[in-house]
Amino acid sequence: TLPVQIRVYKSLRLWSFYVDLEESIGTVESTKAVYDRILELKIANPQIIVNYANFLEENKFFEDSYKVYERGIDLFGYPIAFELWNTYLLKFIERYGGTKLERARDLFEQALEKVPAKYAKPFYLMYGNLEETHGLARHAMSIYDRATKAVATEDRADMYHFYIAKAATMFGVTSTREIYERAIEVLPDKDARVMCMRFAEMERKLGEIDRARGIFAHGSQFCDPRIAPDYWHAWHDFEVQHGNEDTFKEMLRIKRSVQVKFNTDVSYITAQMLQSQEKAKAAAAASGDAMQTLDRMTIGGPGEMAFVKSKAHSVQVTHGEGAESSEAAPAVPSNPDEIAIDDDEDL
């Protein structure tokens, strides 16, 4: 076994006590020396990094505090590096604003170089806000455009909505058409459906009725009338207000063809079956009783598999010769799971 001195030498608790002591009664230089020694021994945790940077910032060593954040980012990976980058960038922008814009841009590019997709959205929003406030609107739009491709899949629709809102504010509503078209191409069906409805509503407000109708027709391929009735209601109301008999009939024809397509699409049917099974599992987990779940499935609730009940005819004879023969017949034990089949059904 190692001697006690060697084991205690890398005890983070003892080093933390030493740092607190130096901060209380020591000098700035002695405290910095202790923090640097902790980093050299590679026993620092994220809290040590933040405390060291805050200590330097309180004593007006701003550039040294930024170096501490950079050392911490190199020492730790994600998700800890995300918190350190976030604090670092916020403090840098708060201090310098737009006076060191090129350096701030370099820092953001470094942060975005290795960031995982699920942590990228806050950095892109912060970067774009910096360009809007201190830089150029064109640069901000390019950053938001990059963000729509770099963020995680679950954040992509929200990023597109944010991008469209910013583009409409800075360059006008008509500049959002290309963004809408690209979003409809890359987003999943449920998000593309919402995007088509918003795009069509924008064109309707601009008076472009034919363009809006074309967008509704294009988006109909993502919308099963049974699952997305709101889309078809919106198109129905649009045709009532702005269409005629021919366009309304065309909308109904497209609706029927889309419904037939979804009814015969094997992948869609498989997805529906998986969705039904997930609902049944969720109901089983919520109830906690497997027998109750089986009873619900037997009854055949909406969206659940149902067992077909047999049509067993029970004939009861109460008098006459049939009564005597029934009394003479031996008693057969009843089986509750038995399926009764009539003689007529054999024919």
Buried (B, 14 or more C-beta within 10 A) or exposed (E): EEEEEEEEEEEBEEBBEBBBEBBEEBEBEEBBEBBEBBBEEEBBBBEBBBBBBBBBBEEEBBEBBBEBBBBBBEBBEBEBBBBBBBBBBEBBBEEBEEEBBEEBBEBBEEBBEEBEBBBBBBBBBBBBBBBBEBBEBEBBBEBBBBBBEBBEEEBBBEBBBBBBEBBBEEEEBEEBBEBBEBBBEBBEEEBBBBBBBBBBBBBBEEEBBEBBBEBBBBBBBBBBBEBBEEBBEBBBEBBEEBBEEEBBEBBEEBBEEBBEEBEEEEEBEEEBEEEBEEBBEEBBEEEEEEEEBEEBBEEEEEEBEEEEEEEEEEEEEEEEEEEEEEEEEEEEEEEEEEEEEEEEEEE
